Amino acid sequence: MISHAPSFDLFGSFVPLWMLCILVAVLLTLAVRFLLIRMKLDEELGPRVIVYPCMGALFACAIWLLFFDY
C-alpha cells in the first residue's frame, strides 16, 4: 500500500496540511479573542497565556479531524 503525505499543492509547491490547520486555527483564535474583548468577557477568562494557546490547539485539531480525515 502506497502512503501519501498529507499535503496540498500551492503554486507548484507541496505544503503540509498541518501548516494550513495551524494558520486557520490562529485566525479563528484571534477572531474569538476579538469577540470576547468586544463583549467584555476577556477579563473573565483565567490565565490568558494558557487559554488562548489551548483554544488554538483545539481549533487546529478540530479542523484536522473535520476536514482532512487522515
Distance bins in CASP14 RR format, pairs under 12 A and 6 or more apart:
PFRMAT RR
TARGET T0000
AUTHOR 0000-0000-0000
RMODE 2
METHOD distances of the structure
MODEL  1
3 70 0 0 0 0 0 1 0 0 0 0 0
4 14 0 0 0 0 0 1 0 0 0 0 0
4 16 0 0 0 0 0 1 0 0 0 0 0
4 17 0 0 0 0 0 1 0 0 0 0 0
4 68 0 0 0 0 0 1 0 0 0 0 0
4 70 0 0 0 0 1 0 0 0 0 0 0
5 14 1 0 0 1 0 0 0 0 0 0 0
5 15 0 0 0 0 0 1 0 0 0 0 0
5 16 1 0 0 1 0 0 0 0 0 0 0
5 17 0 0 0 0 1 0 0 0 0 0 0
5 18 0 0 0 0 0 1 0 0 0 0 0
5 68 0 0 0 0 0 1 0 0 0 0 0
5 70 0 0 0 0 1 0 0 0 0 0 0
6 14 0 0 0 0 0 1 0 0 0 0 0
6 15 0 0 0 0 0 1 0 0 0 0 0
6 16 1 0 0 1 0 0 0 0 0 0 0
6 17 1 0 1 0 0 0 0 0 0 0 0
6 18 1 0 0 1 0 0 0 0 0 0 0
6 19 0 0 0 0 0 1 0 0 0 0 0
6 20 0 0 0 0 1 0 0 0 0 0 0
6 21 0 0 0 0 1 0 0 0 0 0 0
6 64 0 0 0 0 1 0 0 0 0 0 0
6 67 0 0 0 0 0 1 0 0 0 0 0
6 68 1 0 0 1 0 0 0 0 0 0 0
6 69 0 0 0 0 1 0 0 0 0 0 0
6 70 1 0 1 0 0 0 0 0 0 0 0
7 13 0 0 0 0 1 0 0 0 0 0 0
7 14 1 0 1 0 0 0 0 0 0 0 0
7 15 1 0 1 0 0 0 0 0 0 0 0
7 16 1 0 1 0 0 0 0 0 0 0 0
7 17 1 0 0 1 0 0 0 0 0 0 0
7 18 0 0 0 0 1 0 0 0 0 0 0
7 19 0 0 0 0 1 0 0 0 0 0 0
7 20 0 0 0 0 1 0 0 0 0 0 0
7 21 0 0 0 0 0 1 0 0 0 0 0
7 68 0 0 0 0 0 1 0 0 0 0 0
7 70 0 0 0 0 0 1 0 0 0 0 0
8 14 1 0 0 1 0 0 0 0 0 0 0
8 15 1 0 1 0 0 0 0 0 0 0 0
8 16 0 0 0 0 1 0 0 0 0 0 0
8 17 1 0 0 1 0 0 0 0 0 0 0
8 18 0 0 0 0 0 1 0 0 0 0 0
8 19 0 0 0 0 1 0 0 0 0 0 0
8 20 1 0 0 1 0 0 0 0 0 0 0
8 21 0 0 0 0 0 1 0 0 0 0 0
8 67 0 0 0 0 0 1 0 0 0 0 0
8 68 0 0 0 0 1 0 0 0 0 0 0
8 70 0 0 0 0 0 1 0 0 0 0 0
9 15 1 0 0 1 0 0 0 0 0 0 0
9 16 0 0 0 0 0 1 0 0 0 0 0
9 17 0 0 0 0 0 1 0 0 0 0 0
9 20 0 0 0 0 0 1 0 0 0 0 0
10 16 0 0 0 0 0 1 0 0 0 0 0
10 17 0 0 0 0 0 1 0 0 0 0 0
10 19 0 0 0 0 1 0 0 0 0 0 0
10 20 0 0 0 0 1 0 0 0 0 0 0
10 23 0 0 0 0 0 1 0 0 0 0 0
13 19 0 0 0 0 0 1 0 0 0 0 0
14 20 0 0 0 0 0 1 0 0 0 0 0
15 21 0 0 0 0 0 1 0 0 0 0 0
15 22 0 0 0 0 0 1 0 0 0 0 0
15 23 0 0 0 0 1 0 0 0 0 0 0
16 22 0 0 0 0 1 0 0 0 0 0 0
16 23 0 0 0 0 0 1 0 0 0 0 0
16 64 0 0 0 0 0 1 0 0 0 0 0
16 68 0 0 0 0 0 1 0 0 0 0 0
16 70 0 0 0 0 0 1 0 0 0 0 0
17 23 0 0 0 0 0 1 0 0 0 0 0
17 24 0 0 0 0 0 1 0 0 0 0 0
17 60 0 0 0 0 0 1 0 0 0 0 0
17 63 0 0 0 0 1 0 0 0 0 0 0
17 64 1 0 0 1 0 0 0 0 0 0 0
17 65 0 0 0 0 0 1 0 0 0 0 0
17 67 0 0 0 0 1 0 0 0 0 0 0
17 68 1 0 1 0 0 0 0 0 0 0 0
17 69 0 0 0 0 0 1 0 0 0 0 0
17 70 1 0 0 1 0 0 0 0 0 0 0
18 24 0 0 0 0 0 1 0 0 0 0 0
18 25 0 0 0 0 0 1 0 0 0 0 0
18 57 0 0 0 0 0 1 0 0 0 0 0
18 60 1 0 0 1 0 0 0 0 0 0 0
18 61 0 0 0 0 0 1 0 0 0 0 0
18 63 0 0 0 0 1 0 0 0 0 0 0
18 64 1 0 0 1 0 0 0 0 0 0 0
18 68 0 0 0 0 1 0 0 0 0 0 0
18 70 0 0 0 0 1 0 0 0 0 0 0
19 25 0 0 0 0 0 1 0 0 0 0 0
19 26 0 0 0 0 0 1 0 0 0 0 0
19 60 0 0 0 0 0 1 0 0 0 0 0
19 63 0 0 0 0 0 1 0 0 0 0 0
19 64 0 0 0 0 0 1 0 0 0 0 0
19 68 0 0 0 0 0 1 0 0 0 0 0
20 26 0 0 0 0 0 1 0 0 0 0 0
20 27 0 0 0 0 0 1 0 0 0 0 0
20 60 0 0 0 0 1 0 0 0 0 0 0
20 63 0 0 0 0 1 0 0 0 0 0 0
20 64 0 0 0 0 1 0 0 0 0 0 0
20 67 0 0 0 0 1 0 0 0 0 0 0
20 68 0 0 0 0 1 0 0 0 0 0 0
21 27 0 0 0 0 0 1 0 0 0 0 0
21 28 0 0 0 0 0 1 0 0 0 0 0
21 56 0 0 0 0 1 0 0 0 0 0 0
21 57 0 0 0 0 0 1 0 0 0 0 0
21 58 0 0 0 0 0 1 0 0 0 0 0
21 59 0 0 0 0 1 0 0 0 0 0 0
21 60 1 0 1 0 0 0 0 0 0 0 0
21 61 1 0 0 1 0 0 0 0 0 0 0
21 62 0 0 0 0 1 0 0 0 0 0 0
21 63 1 0 1 0 0 0 0 0 0 0 0
21 64 1 0 1 0 0 0 0 0 0 0 0
21 65 0 0 0 0 1 0 0 0 0 0 0
21 66 0 0 0 0 0 1 0 0 0 0 0
21 67 0 0 0 0 1 0 0 0 0 0 0
21 68 1 0 0 1 0 0 0 0 0 0 0
21 70 0 0 0 0 0 1 0 0 0 0 0
22 28 0 0 0 0 0 1 0 0 0 0 0
22 29 0 0 0 0 0 1 0 0 0 0 0
22 53 0 0 0 0 0 1 0 0 0 0 0
22 56 0 0 0 0 1 0 0 0 0 0 0
22 57 0 0 0 0 1 0 0 0 0 0 0
22 59 0 0 0 0 1 0 0 0 0 0 0
22 60 1 0 1 0 0 0 0 0 0 0 0
22 61 0 0 0 0 0 1 0 0 0 0 0
22 63 0 0 0 0 1 0 0 0 0 0 0
22 64 0 0 0 0 1 0 0 0 0 0 0
23 29 0 0 0 0 0 1 0 0 0 0 0
23 30 0 0 0 0 0 1 0 0 0 0 0
23 56 0 0 0 0 0 1 0 0 0 0 0
23 59 0 0 0 0 0 1 0 0 0 0 0
23 60 0 0 0 0 1 0 0 0 0 0 0
23 63 0 0 0 0 1 0 0 0 0 0 0
24 30 0 0 0 0 0 1 0 0 0 0 0
24 31 0 0 0 0 0 1 0 0 0 0 0
24 56 0 0 0 0 1 0 0 0 0 0 0
24 59 1 0 0 1 0 0 0 0 0 0 0
24 60 1 0 0 1 0 0 0 0 0 0 0
24 61 0 0 0 0 0 1 0 0 0 0 0
24 62 0 0 0 0 0 1 0 0 0 0 0
24 63 1 0 1 0 0 0 0 0 0 0 0
24 64 0 0 0 0 1 0 0 0 0 0 0
24 66 0 0 0 0 0 1 0 0 0 0 0
24 67 0 0 0 0 1 0 0 0 0 0 0
24 68 0 0 0 0 0 1 0 0 0 0 0
25 31 0 0 0 0 0 1 0 0 0 0 0
25 32 0 0 0 0 0 1 0 0 0 0 0
25 52 0 0 0 0 0 1 0 0 0 0 0
25 53 0 0 0 0 0 1 0 0 0 0 0
25 54 0 0 0 0 0 1 0 0 0 0 0
25 55 0 0 0 0 1 0 0 0 0 0 0
25 56 1 0 1 0 0 0 0 0 0 0 0
25 57 1 0 0 1 0 0 0 0 0 0 0
25 58 1 0 0 1 0 0 0 0 0 0 0
25 59 1 1 0 0 0 0 0 0 0 0 0
25 60 1 1 0 0 0 0 0 0 0 0 0
25 61 0 0 0 0 1 0 0 0 0 0 0
25 62 0 0 0 0 1 0 0 0 0 0 0
25 63 1 0 0 1 0 0 0 0 0 0 0
25 64 0 0 0 0 1 0 0 0 0 0 0
25 66 0 0 0 0 0 1 0 0 0 0 0
25 67 0 0 0 0 0 1 0 0 0 0 0
26 32 0 0 0 0 0 1 0 0 0 0 0
26 33 0 0 0 0 0 1 0 0 0 0 0
26 52 0 0 0 0 1 0 0 0 0 0 0
26 53 0 0 0 0 0 1 0 0 0 0 0
26 55 0 0 0 0 0 1 0 0 0 0 0
26 56 1 0 0 1 0 0 0 0 0 0 0
26 57 0 0 0 0 0 1 0 0 0 0 0
26 59 0 0 0 0 1 0 0 0 0 0 0
26 60 0 0 0 0 1 0 0 0 0 0 0
26 63 0 0 0 0 0 1 0 0 0 0 0
27 33 0 0 0 0 0 1 0 0 0 0 0
27 34 0 0 0 0 0 1 0 0 0 0 0
27 56 0 0 0 0 1 0 0 0 0 0 0
27 59 0 0 0 0 1 0 0 0 0 0 0
27 60 0 0 0 0 0 1 0 0 0 0 0
27 63 0 0 0 0 0 1 0 0 0 0 0
28 34 0 0 0 0 0 1 0 0 0 0 0
28 35 0 0 0 0 0 1 0 0 0 0 0
28 52 0 0 0 0 0 1 0 0 0 0 0
28 55 0 0 0 0 1 0 0 0 0 0 0
28 56 1 0 0 1 0 0 0 0 0 0 0
28 57 0 0 0 0 0 1 0 0 0 0 0
28 58 0 0 0 0 1 0 0 0 0 0 0
28 59 1 0 1 0 0 0 0 0 0 0 0
28 60 0 0 0 0 1 0 0 0 0 0 0
28 62 0 0 0 0 1 0 0 0 0 0 0
28 63 0 0 0 0 1 0 0 0 0 0 0
29 35 0 0 0 0 0 1 0 0 0 0 0
29 36 0 0 0 0 0 1 0 0 0 0 0
29 48 0 0 0 0 0 1 0 0 0 0 0
29 51 0 0 0 0 1 0 0 0 0 0 0
29 52 1 0 1 0 0 0 0 0 0 0 0
29 53 0 0 0 0 1 0 0 0 0 0 0
29 54 0 0 0 0 1 0 0 0 0 0 0
29 55 1 0 1 0 0 0 0 0 0 0 0
29 56 1 0 1 0 0 0 0 0 0 0 0
29 57 0 0 0 0 1 0 0 0 0 0 0
29 58 0 0 0 0 1 0 0 0 0 0 0
29 59 1 0 0 1 0 0 0 0 0 0 0
29 60 0 0 0 0 1 0 0 0 0 0 0
29 62 0 0 0 0 0 1 0 0 0 0 0
29 63 0 0 0 0 0 1 0 0 0 0 0
30 36 0 0 0 0 0 1 0 0 0 0 0
30 37 0 0 0 0 0 1 0 0 0 0 0
30 52 0 0 0 0 1 0 0 0 0 0 0
30 55 0 0 0 0 0 1 0 0 0 0 0
30 56 0 0 0 0 1 0 0 0 0 0 0
30 59 0 0 0 0 0 1 0 0 0 0 0
31 37 0 0 0 0 0 1 0 0 0 0 0
31 38 0 0 0 0 0 1 0 0 0 0 0
31 52 0 0 0 0 0 1 0 0 0 0 0
31 55 0 0 0 0 0 1 0 0 0 0 0
31 56 0 0 0 0 0 1 0 0 0 0 0
31 59 0 0 0 0 1 0 0 0 0 0 0
32 38 0 0 0 0 0 1 0 0 0 0 0
32 39 0 0 0 0 0 1 0 0 0 0 0
32 41 0 0 0 0 0 1 0 0 0 0 0
32 42 0 0 0 0 1 0 0 0 0 0 0
32 45 0 0 0 0 0 1 0 0 0 0 0
32 51 0 0 0 0 0 1 0 0 0 0 0
32 52 0 0 0 0 1 0 0 0 0 0 0
32 54 0 0 0 0 0 1 0 0 0 0 0
32 55 1 0 0 1 0 0 0 0 0 0 0
32 56 0 0 0 0 1 0 0 0 0 0 0
32 58 0 0 0 0 0 1 0 0 0 0 0
32 59 0 0 0 0 1 0 0 0 0 0 0
33 39 0 0 0 0 0 1 0 0 0 0 0
33 41 0 0 0 0 0 1 0 0 0 0 0
33 42 1 0 0 1 0 0 0 0 0 0 0
33 45 0 0 0 0 1 0 0 0 0 0 0
33 48 0 0 0 0 1 0 0 0 0 0 0
33 51 0 0 0 0 1 0 0 0 0 0 0
33 52 1 0 0 1 0 0 0 0 0 0 0
33 53 0 0 0 0 0 1 0 0 0 0 0
33 55 0 0 0 0 1 0 0 0 0 0 0
33 56 0 0 0 0 0 1 0 0 0 0 0
33 59 0 0 0 0 0 1 0 0 0 0 0
34 41 0 0 0 0 0 1 0 0 0 0 0
34 42 0 0 0 0 1 0 0 0 0 0 0
34 52 0 0 0 0 0 1 0 0 0 0 0
35 41 0 0 0 0 1 0 0 0 0 0 0
35 42 0 0 0 0 1 0 0 0 0 0 0
35 55 0 0 0 0 0 1 0 0 0 0 0
36 42 1 0 1 0 0 0 0 0 0 0 0
36 43 0 0 0 0 1 0 0 0 0 0 0
36 44 0 0 0 0 1 0 0 0 0 0 0
36 45 1 0 0 1 0 0 0 0 0 0 0
36 46 0 0 0 0 0 1 0 0 0 0 0
36 48 0 0 0 0 1 0 0 0 0 0 0
36 51 0 0 0 0 1 0 0 0 0 0 0
36 52 0 0 0 0 1 0 0 0 0 0 0
36 55 0 0 0 0 1 0 0 0 0 0 0
37 43 0 0 0 0 1 0 0 0 0 0 0
37 44 0 0 0 0 0 1 0 0 0 0 0
37 45 0 0 0 0 0 1 0 0 0 0 0
37 48 0 0 0 0 0 1 0 0 0 0 0
37 52 0 0 0 0 0 1 0 0 0 0 0
39 45 0 0 0 0 0 1 0 0 0 0 0
41 48 0 0 0 0 0 1 0 0 0 0 0
41 51 0 0 0 0 0 1 0 0 0 0 0
42 48 1 0 0 1 0 0 0 0 0 0 0
42 51 0 0 0 0 1 0 0 0 0 0 0
42 52 0 0 0 0 1 0 0 0 0 0 0
44 51 0 0 0 0 0 1 0 0 0 0 0
45 51 1 0 1 0 0 0 0 0 0 0 0
45 52 0 0 0 0 1 0 0 0 0 0 0
45 54 0 0 0 0 0 1 0 0 0 0 0
45 55 0 0 0 0 1 0 0 0 0 0 0
46 52 0 0 0 0 0 1 0 0 0 0 0
46 54 0 0 0 0 0 1 0 0 0 0 0
46 55 0 0 0 0 0 1 0 0 0 0 0
47 53 0 0 0 0 0 1 0 0 0 0 0
47 54 0 0 0 0 0 1 0 0 0 0 0
48 54 0 0 0 0 0 1 0 0 0 0 0
48 55 0 0 0 0 1 0 0 0 0 0 0
49 55 0 0 0 0 0 1 0 0 0 0 0
50 56 0 0 0 0 0 1 0 0 0 0 0
50 57 0 0 0 0 0 1 0 0 0 0 0
51 57 0 0 0 0 0 1 0 0 0 0 0
51 58 0 0 0 0 0 1 0 0 0 0 0
52 58 0 0 0 0 0 1 0 0 0 0 0
52 59 0 0 0 0 0 1 0 0 0 0 0
53 59 0 0 0 0 0 1 0 0 0 0 0
53 60 0 0 0 0 0 1 0 0 0 0 0
54 60 0 0 0 0 0 1 0 0 0 0 0
54 61 0 0 0 0 0 1 0 0 0 0 0
55 61 0 0 0 0 0 1 0 0 0 0 0
55 62 0 0 0 0 0 1 0 0 0 0 0
56 62 0 0 0 0 1 0 0 0 0 0 0
56 63 0 0 0 0 1 0 0 0 0 0 0
56 64 0 0 0 0 0 1 0 0 0 0 0
57 63 0 0 0 0 0 1 0 0 0 0 0
57 64 0 0 0 0 0 1 0 0 0 0 0
58 64 0 0 0 0 0 1 0 0 0 0 0
58 65 0 0 0 0 0 1 0 0 0 0 0
59 65 0 0 0 0 0 1 0 0 0 0 0
59 66 0 0 0 0 0 1 0 0 0 0 0
59 67 0 0 0 0 0 1 0 0 0 0 0
60 66 0 0 0 0 0 1 0 0 0 0 0
60 67 0 0 0 0 0 1 0 0 0 0 0
60 68 0 0 0 0 0 1 0 0 0 0 0
61 67 0 0 0 0 0 1 0 0 0 0 0
61 68 0 0 0 0 0 1 0 0 0 0 0
62 68 0 0 0 0 0 1 0 0 0 0 0
63 69 0 0 0 0 0 1 0 0 0 0 0
63 70 0 0 0 0 0 1 0 0 0 0 0
64 70 1 0 0 1 0 0 0 0 0 0 0
END
